[in-house]
């Protein structure tokens, strides 16, 4: 309770300082509008510009890309750490690709997939998969070898070693890594939604930028931040419920 109160108080202090700086003319409103103007813009976007629809579209895109990345990264990461030949074959390529800037691959994405939903999903997936697969591989490598040996000694099969030993050990850090990479997926949303998009929060922000509607730009950014905050807290709650023993 005390930590929550401190968090709320700190956020309120920042917002109050921001409001005073904007109203006092310390910051030009065209660069950073006051929180009150952002709230007014947000209300207008909710009531007149179908912001809820754009939020639903963006959230759907992010979760499709993220779940696809997780479904691929978890088994591949486990195989990379379990079998040396798989790790030797895949890790150098993954290391190379994960350092490539996603914006630089936008033209190639358009050539490959056109300007439909596939390109947007691909860009979001691209910014998530290659980071997550290495995190999963590292988690698997940290499973104590002694635990595996004991399980083998008492007659556990390979499937039982995986499900009852490895996954149970790496479960807490796996959930944390999924939470972190979901945040990364959201950070690529603007890049994904400026590719011939006509919906989504990124499209709303990019359109407002073109007409120098800074309050609407800030409102879109705030919406993304709020969605991320709520999602992160829900995943933290899930972590505490699943791993009460920590």
C-alpha positions as CSV (number, residue, x, y, z in Angstrom):
1,X,0.0,0.0,0.0
2,X,2.8,2.4,0.9
3,X,4.6,1.7,-2.4
4,X,1.4,2.4,-4.4
5,X,0.9,5.7,-2.5
6,X,4.5,6.7,-3.3
7,X,4.1,5.8,-7.0
8,X,0.8,7.8,-7.3
9,X,2.4,10.7,-5.4
10,X,5.5,10.7,-7.6
11,X,3.4,10.6,-10.8
12,X,1.1,13.4,-9.5
13,X,4.2,15.5,-8.7
14,X,5.6,15.1,-12.3
15,X,2.2,15.9,-13.9
16,X,1.8,19.0,-11.6
17,X,5.3,20.2,-12.5
18,X,4.6,19.6,-16.2
19,X,1.4,21.6,-16.0
20,X,3.0,24.5,-14.2
21,X,5.9,24.6,-16.6
22,X,3.5,24.6,-19.6
23,X,1.2,27.3,-18.1
24,X,4.2,29.4,-17.1
25,X,5.5,29.6,-20.6
26,X,8.7,27.7,-19.7
27,X,7.9,25.2,-22.4
28,X,6.3,26.2,-25.7
29,X,2.9,24.5,-26.1
30,X,3.6,23.5,-29.7
31,X,6.4,21.3,-28.4
32,X,4.9,20.1,-25.1
33,X,1.3,21.0,-24.4
34,X,0.0,21.0,-20.8
35,X,-1.5,17.9,-19.3
36,X,-4.9,19.6,-19.2
37,X,-4.8,20.2,-23.0
38,X,-3.7,16.6,-23.5
39,X,-6.7,15.4,-21.5
40,X,-9.1,17.6,-23.5
41,X,-7.6,16.3,-26.8
42,X,-7.9,12.7,-25.5
43,X,-11.6,13.3,-24.7
44,X,-12.2,14.7,-28.1
45,X,-10.5,11.7,-29.7
46,X,-12.6,9.3,-27.7
47,X,-15.9,11.0,-28.5
48,X,-15.4,12.2,-32.0
49,X,-12.5,10.3,-33.6
50,X,-13.2,6.6,-32.8
51,X,-10.1,6.3,-30.6
52,X,-11.4,3.2,-29.0
53,X,-11.6,1.4,-32.4
54,X,-8.0,2.4,-33.1
55,X,-6.9,1.1,-29.7
56,X,-8.6,-2.2,-30.4
57,X,-6.9,-2.5,-33.8
58,X,-3.5,-1.7,-32.4
59,X,-3.9,-4.0,-29.4
60,X,-5.0,-6.9,-31.7
61,X,-2.0,-6.4,-34.0
62,X,0.4,-6.3,-31.0
63,X,-1.0,-9.5,-29.4
64,X,-1.1,-11.4,-32.7
65,X,2.6,-10.6,-33.4
66,X,3.6,-11.2,-29.8
67,X,1.9,-14.5,-29.4
68,X,3.3,-15.7,-32.7
69,X,6.8,-14.6,-31.6
70,X,6.4,-16.4,-28.3
71,X,5.0,-19.6,-29.8
72,X,8.1,-19.7,-32.1
73,X,10.8,-18.4,-29.7
74,X,10.1,-20.7,-26.7
75,X,10.5,-24.0,-28.4
76,X,13.4,-22.8,-30.6
77,X,15.2,-21.2,-27.6
78,X,14.8,-24.5,-25.7
79,X,16.2,-26.5,-28.6
80,X,19.1,-24.0,-29.0
81,X,20.2,-24.6,-25.4
82,X,19.4,-28.3,-25.3
83,X,21.2,-29.3,-28.5
84,X,24.6,-27.8,-29.2
85,X,24.4,-28.3,-32.9
86,X,21.1,-26.4,-33.1
87,X,22.6,-23.6,-31.0
88,X,25.7,-23.5,-33.2
89,X,23.6,-23.3,-36.4
90,X,21.0,-20.7,-35.2
91,X,22.6,-18.4,-32.7
92,X,25.0,-16.5,-35.0
93,X,22.2,-15.8,-37.5
94,X,19.9,-14.7,-34.7
95,X,22.5,-12.5,-33.2
96,X,23.1,-10.9,-36.6
97,X,19.4,-10.3,-37.3
98,X,18.5,-8.9,-33.9
99,X,20.9,-6.0,-34.3
100,X,19.3,-5.0,-37.6
101,X,17.2,-1.8,-37.1
102,X,13.5,-2.6,-37.8
103,X,12.9,0.8,-39.6
104,X,15.5,-0.1,-42.1
105,X,13.6,-3.3,-43.0
106,X,10.3,-1.5,-43.7
107,X,11.0,-1.2,-47.5
108,X,11.9,-4.9,-47.7
109,X,8.7,-5.8,-45.7
110,X,6.6,-3.9,-48.2
111,X,8.3,-5.6,-51.1
112,X,7.7,-9.0,-49.5
113,X,4.2,-8.6,-48.0
114,X,2.7,-5.5,-49.6
115,X,1.0,-2.9,-47.5
116,X,-1.6,-5.0,-45.8
117,X,-1.9,-6.4,-42.3
118,X,0.9,-8.9,-42.9
119,X,3.5,-6.2,-43.1
120,X,2.4,-4.7,-39.8
121,X,2.3,-8.0,-38.0
122,X,5.7,-9.0,-39.5
123,X,7.4,-5.7,-38.3
124,X,6.0,-6.2,-34.8
125,X,7.1,-9.9,-34.8
126,X,10.5,-8.9,-36.1
127,X,11.1,-6.6,-33.2
128,X,10.2,-9.3,-30.7
129,X,11.1,-12.7,-31.8
130,X,14.9,-12.5,-32.2
131,X,15.2,-10.8,-28.7
132,X,12.9,-13.3,-27.0
133,X,14.5,-16.5,-28.5
134,X,17.9,-15.7,-27.0
135,X,16.4,-14.8,-23.6
136,X,14.6,-18.2,-23.6
137,X,17.8,-20.0,-24.6
138,X,19.7,-18.3,-21.7
139,X,16.9,-19.2,-19.2
140,X,17.2,-22.9,-20.3
141,X,20.9,-22.9,-19.9
142,X,20.5,-21.7,-16.3
143,X,18.6,-24.9,-15.3
144,X,20.9,-26.6,-12.8
145,X,22.5,-29.7,-14.3
146,X,22.2,-31.4,-11.0
147,X,18.4,-31.3,-11.2
148,X,18.4,-32.9,-14.6
149,X,20.8,-35.7,-13.4
150,X,18.6,-36.4,-10.3
151,X,15.5,-36.6,-12.5
152,X,17.3,-39.0,-14.9
153,X,18.4,-41.1,-11.9
154,X,14.9,-41.6,-10.7
155,X,13.7,-42.7,-14.2
156,X,12.3,-39.5,-15.6
157,X,11.8,-39.5,-19.4
158,X,13.0,-36.6,-21.6
159,X,9.5,-35.2,-21.7
160,X,9.2,-35.3,-17.9
161,X,12.6,-33.7,-17.5
162,X,11.4,-30.9,-19.7
163,X,8.0,-30.4,-18.1
164,X,8.7,-31.2,-14.5
165,X,12.2,-29.9,-14.1
166,X,13.3,-27.4,-16.8
167,X,10.1,-25.5,-17.4
168,X,9.3,-25.3,-13.7
169,X,12.8,-23.9,-13.0
170,X,12.7,-21.4,-15.8
171,X,9.0,-20.5,-15.4
172,X,9.5,-17.3,-13.3
173,X,12.2,-15.8,-15.5
174,X,10.3,-16.9,-18.6
175,X,7.2,-14.9,-17.5
176,X,9.4,-11.9,-16.8
177,X,11.0,-12.1,-20.2
178,X,7.6,-12.4,-21.9
179,X,6.6,-9.2,-20.0
180,X,9.7,-7.4,-21.1
181,X,9.4,-8.4,-24.8
182,X,5.7,-7.5,-24.9
183,X,6.8,-4.0,-24.0
184,X,9.3,-4.0,-26.8
185,X,6.6,-5.1,-29.2
186,X,4.6,-2.0,-28.3
187,X,7.6,0.2,-29.0
188,X,7.5,-0.9,-32.6
189,X,3.9,-0.1,-33.1
190,X,4.4,3.4,-34.6
191,X,6.8,2.0,-37.1
192,X,4.4,-0.8,-38.1
193,X,1.4,1.5,-38.4
194,X,2.9,4.2,-40.6
195,X,3.1,1.6,-43.4
196,X,0.0,2.6,-45.5
197,X,-2.2,2.3,-42.4
198,X,-5.6,3.8,-42.0
199,X,-6.2,2.6,-38.4
200,X,-4.4,2.1,-35.2
201,X,-2.9,4.3,-32.5
202,X,0.3,4.7,-34.6
203,X,-1.8,6.0,-37.5
204,X,-3.6,8.4,-35.3
205,X,-0.3,9.8,-33.9
206,X,1.3,10.0,-37.3
207,X,-1.7,11.8,-38.8
208,X,-1.8,14.3,-35.9
209,X,2.0,14.9,-36.4
210,X,1.4,15.9,-40.0
211,X,-0.9,18.7,-38.9
212,X,1.2,19.6,-35.9
213,X,-1.6,18.7,-33.5
214,X,0.8,18.2,-30.6
215,X,-1.9,17.6,-27.9
216,X,-3.3,14.7,-30.0
217,X,0.1,13.3,-30.5
218,X,0.7,13.4,-26.7
219,X,-2.7,11.9,-26.1
220,X,-1.9,8.9,-28.4
221,X,1.4,8.4,-26.6
222,X,-0.3,8.5,-23.2
223,X,-2.8,5.9,-24.4
224,X,0.0,3.6,-25.4
225,X,1.7,4.2,-22.1
226,X,-1.5,3.4,-20.1
227,X,-2.1,0.2,-22.1
228,X,1.4,-0.8,-21.4
229,X,1.2,0.0,-17.7
230,X,-2.1,-2.0,-17.3
231,X,-0.7,-5.0,-19.2
232,X,2.5,-4.9,-17.3
233,X,0.7,-4.9,-13.9
234,X,-1.6,-7.7,-15.0
235,X,1.5,-9.8,-16.0
236,X,3.1,-9.0,-12.6
237,X,0.0,-10.1,-10.9
238,X,0.0,-13.4,-12.9
239,X,3.7,-13.9,-11.9
240,X,2.9,-13.5,-8.2
241,X,-0.1,-15.9,-8.5
242,X,1.8,-18.6,-10.4
243,X,5.0,-18.4,-8.3
244,X,3.8,-17.7,-4.7
245,X,6.9,-19.5,-3.4
246,X,9.3,-16.8,-4.6
